[in-house]
Amino acid sequence: MNNREGTPFCSIAFGSLGMKGAASFMAELNHLADNRLLPALPMLEAKGLVSPELVQLGSHTSVGHPSGNAPAADRGVLEALQRAGVRVLVLKGTLLAHTVYGSPEQRLRVDTDLLVPPEQRSAAEQVLRDLGLAPITPLSANTIDTQELWVGDGSEGRRLIDLHWLLLNNPVFADLLGFEELWERRQPFTIAGFTASGLGPCDALLHAALHYFVHHVGQDRPAQWLLDGDLLWLQLNQAARDELVQRAMQLGVAGLLGTFLQEANARFQTGVDTTLLNQLQQAGKRQWRSGIMRVNGRPLAAQWLILRTMRGKRARLNHLRRLLFPSKAWMLAKYPEAGGWSLPWLYARRALEGWEKGVRH
């Protein structure tokens, strides 16, 4: 069985398994399911990372995750946004499912992430509202307001749309990649016969690397995201790879890209040149944004990094205020059993819970 430190998935002899062999197979399948990789088993087999017997067994298991909106549901949303004159870029799982995976079903996803220009946010929200979707208040007091999840049912089934008006929600990275430059480098692709626009391949890989470190702590990073990086890298020609590296250097995220590709390399044998990885990581040592890789489990370090990127005392004070005293709507969403009159006590409760969590860790 593959270990969790990033070594390649080993092949397991199917033969006469016995109880011990069957248990090993199931353990491997559960590990793959935890990392959202079961539908991608045929791709892993083609890479020589899993055995044909494991692929055959995996095709008969029900262990897995939901696979997001039906393509027809995504098409309905994208067509409605287009009719309203809203420019939109498809991001992350849905984009990659239709561009770098063998088939859309091989890339598991929960929702569809869409990026619109900040000035068209209201127009996009009205389109979603007209389609019968409603927003869910996000529980994230530690980031800036950049996205909102919309949920609703339609004739094509359940629709979950994560609407973004900035690409990244951490203040350290929020101003790195604006909509207009991403739009200039967009790529066309097809969803249920509809021609949509998504991040260009270089931007998609850079976004995958930043998202891997910026949005989630270590235990929430499935190996599926590394497979995304593996497939995106293999899609790029040499000129595109050179452009990607140059852009990462200029944006101050070379270390993040290098470490992401190194982990993809170890897990999926991507074949990224070690000299290039060393070059990126060495450059990253001089780039302060690389500090995001060292803040897991260290909330004060994470906040210090955020404060460092803010300009002026007022911006820093406003961030600290939002961090310590989130909005009433946010607090009532976190503690739905409470009433608005109890807001001061809810702030005290949240502070106590945070202190207890810090002591346990």
Contacts in CASP RR format, 6 or more apart in sequence:
PFRMAT RR
TARGET T0000
AUTHOR 0000-0000-0000
METHOD contacts of the structure
MODEL  1
MNNREGTPFCSIAFGSLGMKGAASFMAELNHLADNRLLPALPMLEAKGLV
SPELVQLGSHTSVGHPSGNAPAADRGVLEALQRAGVRVLVLKGTLLAHTV
YGSPEQRLRVDTDLLVPPEQRSAAEQVLRDLGLAPITPLSANTIDTQELW
VGDGSEGRRLIDLHWLLLNNPVFADLLGFEELWERRQPFTIAGFTASGLG
PCDALLHAALHYFVHHVGQDRPAQWLLDGDLLWLQLNQAARDELVQRAMQ
LGVAGLLGTFLQEANARFQTGVDTTLLNQLQQAGKRQWRSGIMRVNGRPL
AAQWLILRTMRGKRARLNHLRRLLFPSKAWMLAKYPEAGGWSLPWLYARR
ALEGWEKGVRH
1 10 0 8 1.000
1 12 0 8 1.000
1 24 0 8 1.000
1 27 0 8 1.000
1 28 0 8 1.000
1 31 0 8 1.000
2 8 0 8 1.000
2 9 0 8 1.000
2 10 0 8 1.000
2 28 0 8 1.000
2 31 0 8 1.000
4 31 0 8 1.000
6 223 0 8 1.000
6 263 0 8 1.000
6 266 0 8 1.000
6 267 0 8 1.000
7 266 0 8 1.000
7 267 0 8 1.000
8 49 0 8 1.000
8 266 0 8 1.000
8 267 0 8 1.000
8 268 0 8 1.000
8 269 0 8 1.000
9 28 0 8 1.000
9 32 0 8 1.000
9 44 0 8 1.000
9 49 0 8 1.000
9 50 0 8 1.000
11 48 0 8 1.000
11 50 0 8 1.000
11 51 0 8 1.000
11 54 0 8 1.000
12 21 0 8 1.000
12 24 0 8 1.000
12 25 0 8 1.000
12 28 0 8 1.000
12 51 0 8 1.000
12 53 0 8 1.000
12 54 0 8 1.000
13 51 0 8 1.000
13 53 0 8 1.000
14 25 0 8 1.000
14 51 0 8 1.000
14 53 0 8 1.000
14 54 0 8 1.000
14 56 0 8 1.000
14 57 0 8 1.000
15 53 0 8 1.000
17 24 0 8 1.000
17 25 0 8 1.000
25 53 0 8 1.000
25 54 0 8 1.000
25 57 0 8 1.000
28 50 0 8 1.000
28 54 0 8 1.000
29 38 0 8 1.000
29 54 0 8 1.000
29 57 0 8 1.000
29 58 0 8 1.000
29 61 0 8 1.000
29 63 0 8 1.000
30 63 0 8 1.000
32 38 0 8 1.000
32 41 0 8 1.000
33 61 0 8 1.000
33 63 0 8 1.000
33 64 0 8 1.000
33 65 0 8 1.000
34 222 0 8 1.000
35 222 0 8 1.000
35 223 0 8 1.000
35 224 0 8 1.000
36 64 0 8 1.000
36 65 0 8 1.000
36 108 0 8 1.000
36 222 0 8 1.000
36 223 0 8 1.000
36 224 0 8 1.000
37 44 0 8 1.000
37 222 0 8 1.000
37 223 0 8 1.000
37 224 0 8 1.000
37 227 0 8 1.000
38 58 0 8 1.000
38 61 0 8 1.000
38 63 0 8 1.000
38 64 0 8 1.000
38 108 0 8 1.000
39 67 0 8 1.000
39 105 0 8 1.000
39 106 0 8 1.000
39 107 0 8 1.000
39 108 0 8 1.000
40 101 0 8 1.000
40 106 0 8 1.000
40 107 0 8 1.000
40 224 0 8 1.000
40 227 0 8 1.000
41 50 0 8 1.000
41 54 0 8 1.000
41 55 0 8 1.000
41 58 0 8 1.000
41 59 0 8 1.000
42 55 0 8 1.000
42 102 0 8 1.000
42 106 0 8 1.000
43 101 0 8 1.000
43 102 0 8 1.000
43 106 0 8 1.000
43 227 0 8 1.000
43 231 0 8 1.000
44 50 0 8 1.000
44 55 0 8 1.000
44 268 0 8 1.000
45 51 0 8 1.000
45 52 0 8 1.000
45 54 0 8 1.000
45 55 0 8 1.000
47 268 0 8 1.000
47 269 0 8 1.000
49 268 0 8 1.000
49 269 0 8 1.000
64 108 0 8 1.000
65 108 0 8 1.000
65 110 0 8 1.000
66 108 0 8 1.000
66 110 0 8 1.000
67 105 0 8 1.000
67 108 0 8 1.000
67 109 0 8 1.000
68 94 0 8 1.000
68 108 0 8 1.000
68 109 0 8 1.000
68 110 0 8 1.000
68 111 0 8 1.000
68 112 0 8 1.000
68 160 0 8 1.000
69 94 0 8 1.000
69 111 0 8 1.000
69 112 0 8 1.000
69 156 0 8 1.000
69 157 0 8 1.000
69 158 0 8 1.000
69 159 0 8 1.000
69 160 0 8 1.000
69 161 0 8 1.000
70 156 0 8 1.000
70 157 0 8 1.000
71 104 0 8 1.000
71 191 0 8 1.000
71 192 0 8 1.000
72 156 0 8 1.000
72 192 0 8 1.000
73 154 0 8 1.000
73 156 0 8 1.000
73 157 0 8 1.000
73 158 0 8 1.000
73 159 0 8 1.000
74 90 0 8 1.000
74 94 0 8 1.000
74 112 0 8 1.000
74 191 0 8 1.000
74 192 0 8 1.000
74 196 0 8 1.000
75 191 0 8 1.000
75 192 0 8 1.000
75 193 0 8 1.000
75 194 0 8 1.000
76 131 0 8 1.000
76 156 0 8 1.000
76 194 0 8 1.000
77 112 0 8 1.000
77 114 0 8 1.000
77 127 0 8 1.000
77 128 0 8 1.000
77 131 0 8 1.000
77 159 0 8 1.000
77 161 0 8 1.000
78 88 0 8 1.000
78 90 0 8 1.000
78 114 0 8 1.000
78 191 0 8 1.000
78 194 0 8 1.000
78 196 0 8 1.000
79 194 0 8 1.000
80 127 0 8 1.000
80 130 0 8 1.000
80 131 0 8 1.000
81 88 0 8 1.000
81 114 0 8 1.000
81 116 0 8 1.000
81 124 0 8 1.000
81 127 0 8 1.000
82 88 0 8 1.000
84 123 0 8 1.000
84 124 0 8 1.000
84 126 0 8 1.000
84 127 0 8 1.000
85 120 0 8 1.000
85 123 0 8 1.000
86 116 0 8 1.000
86 120 0 8 1.000
86 123 0 8 1.000
86 124 0 8 1.000
86 127 0 8 1.000
87 116 0 8 1.000
87 117 0 8 1.000
87 120 0 8 1.000
87 179 0 8 1.000
87 183 0 8 1.000
87 197 0 8 1.000
88 114 0 8 1.000
88 115 0 8 1.000
88 116 0 8 1.000
88 124 0 8 1.000
88 196 0 8 1.000
88 197 0 8 1.000
89 114 0 8 1.000
89 115 0 8 1.000
89 116 0 8 1.000
89 179 0 8 1.000
89 182 0 8 1.000
89 183 0 8 1.000
89 186 0 8 1.000
89 197 0 8 1.000
89 198 0 8 1.000
89 199 0 8 1.000
90 112 0 8 1.000
90 113 0 8 1.000
90 114 0 8 1.000
90 115 0 8 1.000
90 189 0 8 1.000
90 191 0 8 1.000
90 196 0 8 1.000
90 197 0 8 1.000
90 198 0 8 1.000
90 199 0 8 1.000
91 113 0 8 1.000
91 114 0 8 1.000
91 115 0 8 1.000
91 164 0 8 1.000
91 167 0 8 1.000
91 198 0 8 1.000
91 199 0 8 1.000
91 204 0 8 1.000
91 207 0 8 1.000
92 109 0 8 1.000
92 113 0 8 1.000
92 207 0 8 1.000
92 208 0 8 1.000
92 211 0 8 1.000
93 107 0 8 1.000
93 109 0 8 1.000
93 113 0 8 1.000
93 228 0 8 1.000
94 109 0 8 1.000
94 112 0 8 1.000
94 113 0 8 1.000
94 191 0 8 1.000
95 189 0 8 1.000
95 198 0 8 1.000
95 199 0 8 1.000
95 204 0 8 1.000
96 107 0 8 1.000
96 204 0 8 1.000
96 228 0 8 1.000
96 231 0 8 1.000
96 232 0 8 1.000
97 104 0 8 1.000
97 105 0 8 1.000
97 106 0 8 1.000
97 107 0 8 1.000
97 109 0 8 1.000
98 104 0 8 1.000
98 189 0 8 1.000
98 190 0 8 1.000
98 191 0 8 1.000
99 187 0 8 1.000
99 189 0 8 1.000
99 201 0 8 1.000
99 204 0 8 1.000
99 235 0 8 1.000
100 228 0 8 1.000
100 231 0 8 1.000
100 232 0 8 1.000
100 235 0 8 1.000
101 107 0 8 1.000
101 231 0 8 1.000
107 224 0 8 1.000
107 228 0 8 1.000
108 224 0 8 1.000
110 160 0 8 1.000
111 149 0 8 1.000
111 160 0 8 1.000
111 161 0 8 1.000
111 162 0 8 1.000
112 159 0 8 1.000
112 160 0 8 1.000
112 161 0 8 1.000
112 162 0 8 1.000
113 162 0 8 1.000
113 164 0 8 1.000
114 124 0 8 1.000
114 161 0 8 1.000
114 162 0 8 1.000
114 163 0 8 1.000
114 164 0 8 1.000
115 164 0 8 1.000
115 165 0 8 1.000
115 167 0 8 1.000
115 179 0 8 1.000
115 182 0 8 1.000
115 199 0 8 1.000
116 124 0 8 1.000
116 163 0 8 1.000
116 164 0 8 1.000
116 165 0 8 1.000
116 179 0 8 1.000
117 165 0 8 1.000
117 179 0 8 1.000
117 180 0 8 1.000
117 183 0 8 1.000
118 165 0 8 1.000
118 166 0 8 1.000
118 179 0 8 1.000
120 165 0 8 1.000
121 163 0 8 1.000
121 165 0 8 1.000
124 163 0 8 1.000
125 135 0 8 1.000
125 148 0 8 1.000
125 150 0 8 1.000
125 163 0 8 1.000
128 135 0 8 1.000
128 150 0 8 1.000
128 161 0 8 1.000
128 163 0 8 1.000
131 152 0 8 1.000
131 154 0 8 1.000
131 159 0 8 1.000
132 152 0 8 1.000
132 154 0 8 1.000
133 150 0 8 1.000
133 151 0 8 1.000
133 152 0 8 1.000
133 159 0 8 1.000
133 161 0 8 1.000
134 150 0 8 1.000
134 151 0 8 1.000
134 152 0 8 1.000
135 148 0 8 1.000
135 149 0 8 1.000
135 150 0 8 1.000
136 148 0 8 1.000
136 149 0 8 1.000
136 150 0 8 1.000
136 151 0 8 1.000
137 329 0 8 1.000
137 330 0 8 1.000
137 333 0 8 1.000
138 147 0 8 1.000
138 148 0 8 1.000
138 149 0 8 1.000
139 330 0 8 1.000
139 333 0 8 1.000
139 334 0 8 1.000
140 169 0 8 1.000
141 322 0 8 1.000
141 323 0 8 1.000
141 326 0 8 1.000
141 330 0 8 1.000
142 302 0 8 1.000
142 303 0 8 1.000
142 323 0 8 1.000
143 169 0 8 1.000
143 170 0 8 1.000
143 171 0 8 1.000
144 166 0 8 1.000
144 169 0 8 1.000
144 170 0 8 1.000
144 171 0 8 1.000
144 174 0 8 1.000
146 164 0 8 1.000
146 165 0 8 1.000
146 166 0 8 1.000
146 167 0 8 1.000
146 168 0 8 1.000
146 169 0 8 1.000
146 174 0 8 1.000
147 162 0 8 1.000
147 163 0 8 1.000
147 164 0 8 1.000
147 165 0 8 1.000
147 166 0 8 1.000
147 169 0 8 1.000
148 162 0 8 1.000
148 163 0 8 1.000
149 160 0 8 1.000
149 161 0 8 1.000
149 162 0 8 1.000
149 163 0 8 1.000
150 159 0 8 1.000
150 160 0 8 1.000
150 161 0 8 1.000
150 162 0 8 1.000
150 163 0 8 1.000
151 158 0 8 1.000
151 159 0 8 1.000
151 160 0 8 1.000
151 161 0 8 1.000
152 158 0 8 1.000
152 159 0 8 1.000
152 160 0 8 1.000
153 159 0 8 1.000
165 179 0 8 1.000
166 174 0 8 1.000
166 178 0 8 1.000
167 174 0 8 1.000
167 176 0 8 1.000
167 177 0 8 1.000
167 178 0 8 1.000
167 179 0 8 1.000
167 182 0 8 1.000
167 207 0 8 1.000
168 174 0 8 1.000
168 176 0 8 1.000
168 177 0 8 1.000
168 207 0 8 1.000
168 210 0 8 1.000
168 211 0 8 1.000
168 214 0 8 1.000
168 215 0 8 1.000
169 214 0 8 1.000
169 215 0 8 1.000
170 214 0 8 1.000
170 215 0 8 1.000
170 292 0 8 1.000
170 306 0 8 1.000
171 306 0 8 1.000
171 309 0 8 1.000
171 310 0 8 1.000
171 319 0 8 1.000
172 214 0 8 1.000
172 289 0 8 1.000
172 292 0 8 1.000
172 305 0 8 1.000
172 306 0 8 1.000
172 308 0 8 1.000
172 309 0 8 1.000
173 210 0 8 1.000
173 214 0 8 1.000
173 253 0 8 1.000
173 289 0 8 1.000
173 292 0 8 1.000
176 210 0 8 1.000
176 251 0 8 1.000
176 253 0 8 1.000
177 203 0 8 1.000
177 206 0 8 1.000
177 207 0 8 1.000
177 251 0 8 1.000
182 199 0 8 1.000
182 200 0 8 1.000
182 203 0 8 1.000
183 197 0 8 1.000
185 199 0 8 1.000
185 200 0 8 1.000
185 202 0 8 1.000
185 203 0 8 1.000
186 197 0 8 1.000
186 198 0 8 1.000
186 199 0 8 1.000
186 200 0 8 1.000
187 197 0 8 1.000
187 198 0 8 1.000
187 199 0 8 1.000
187 200 0 8 1.000
187 201 0 8 1.000
188 195 0 8 1.000
188 196 0 8 1.000
188 197 0 8 1.000
188 198 0 8 1.000
189 195 0 8 1.000
189 196 0 8 1.000
189 197 0 8 1.000
189 198 0 8 1.000
190 196 0 8 1.000
198 204 0 8 1.000
199 207 0 8 1.000
201 232 0 8 1.000
201 235 0 8 1.000
201 236 0 8 1.000
201 240 0 8 1.000
202 236 0 8 1.000
202 240 0 8 1.000
202 243 0 8 1.000
202 244 0 8 1.000
202 247 0 8 1.000
204 232 0 8 1.000
205 229 0 8 1.000
205 232 0 8 1.000
205 233 0 8 1.000
205 236 0 8 1.000
205 244 0 8 1.000
205 257 0 8 1.000
206 244 0 8 1.000
206 247 0 8 1.000
206 248 0 8 1.000
206 251 0 8 1.000
206 253 0 8 1.000
206 257 0 8 1.000
208 225 0 8 1.000
208 228 0 8 1.000
208 229 0 8 1.000
208 232 0 8 1.000
208 260 0 8 1.000
209 229 0 8 1.000
209 253 0 8 1.000
209 256 0 8 1.000
209 257 0 8 1.000
209 258 0 8 1.000
209 260 0 8 1.000
209 261 0 8 1.000
210 253 0 8 1.000
210 256 0 8 1.000
211 225 0 8 1.000
212 221 0 8 1.000
212 225 0 8 1.000
212 226 0 8 1.000
212 260 0 8 1.000
213 256 0 8 1.000
213 259 0 8 1.000
213 260 0 8 1.000
213 292 0 8 1.000
213 293 0 8 1.000
214 292 0 8 1.000
217 296 0 8 1.000
217 297 0 8 1.000
218 296 0 8 1.000
223 267 0 8 1.000
226 260 0 8 1.000
226 263 0 8 1.000
226 264 0 8 1.000
226 267 0 8 1.000
226 268 0 8 1.000
227 264 0 8 1.000
227 267 0 8 1.000
227 268 0 8 1.000
229 260 0 8 1.000
229 261 0 8 1.000
229 264 0 8 1.000
229 270 0 8 1.000
230 264 0 8 1.000
230 265 0 8 1.000
230 267 0 8 1.000
230 268 0 8 1.000
230 270 0 8 1.000
233 241 0 8 1.000
233 261 0 8 1.000
233 264 0 8 1.000
233 270 0 8 1.000
233 272 0 8 1.000
234 270 0 8 1.000
236 244 0 8 1.000
244 257 0 8 1.000
245 254 0 8 1.000
245 257 0 8 1.000
245 276 0 8 1.000
245 279 0 8 1.000
245 280 0 8 1.000
248 254 0 8 1.000
248 255 0 8 1.000
248 256 0 8 1.000
248 257 0 8 1.000
248 258 0 8 1.000
248 280 0 8 1.000
249 283 0 8 1.000
252 283 0 8 1.000
252 284 0 8 1.000
252 287 0 8 1.000
252 289 0 8 1.000
253 287 0 8 1.000
253 289 0 8 1.000
253 290 0 8 1.000
254 279 0 8 1.000
254 280 0 8 1.000
254 281 0 8 1.000
254 283 0 8 1.000
254 284 0 8 1.000
254 287 0 8 1.000
255 280 0 8 1.000
255 281 0 8 1.000
255 283 0 8 1.000
255 284 0 8 1.000
255 285 0 8 1.000
255 287 0 8 1.000
255 290 0 8 1.000
255 293 0 8 1.000
256 284 0 8 1.000
256 289 0 8 1.000
256 290 0 8 1.000
256 292 0 8 1.000
256 293 0 8 1.000
257 280 0 8 1.000
258 277 0 8 1.000
258 280 0 8 1.000
258 281 0 8 1.000
259 281 0 8 1.000
259 293 0 8 1.000
261 270 0 8 1.000
261 272 0 8 1.000
261 277 0 8 1.000
261 280 0 8 1.000
262 272 0 8 1.000
262 277 0 8 1.000
262 281 0 8 1.000
264 270 0 8 1.000
264 272 0 8 1.000
265 271 0 8 1.000
265 272 0 8 1.000
265 277 0 8 1.000
284 290 0 8 1.000
288 305 0 8 1.000
288 308 0 8 1.000
289 305 0 8 1.000
291 305 0 8 1.000
292 302 0 8 1.000
292 305 0 8 1.000
294 301 0 8 1.000
295 301 0 8 1.000
295 302 0 8 1.000
295 305 0 8 1.000
297 361 0 8 1.000
303 323 0 8 1.000
306 319 0 8 1.000
307 316 0 8 1.000
307 319 0 8 1.000
307 320 0 8 1.000
310 316 0 8 1.000
310 319 0 8 1.000
324 347 0 8 1.000
324 351 0 8 1.000
325 347 0 8 1.000
326 334 0 8 1.000
328 340 0 8 1.000
328 343 0 8 1.000
331 338 0 8 1.000
331 343 0 8 1.000
331 346 0 8 1.000
331 347 0 8 1.000
331 350 0 8 1.000
332 338 0 8 1.000
332 339 0 8 1.000
332 340 0 8 1.000
334 346 0 8 1.000
334 350 0 8 1.000
335 346 0 8 1.000
335 349 0 8 1.000
338 345 0 8 1.000
338 346 0 8 1.000
END
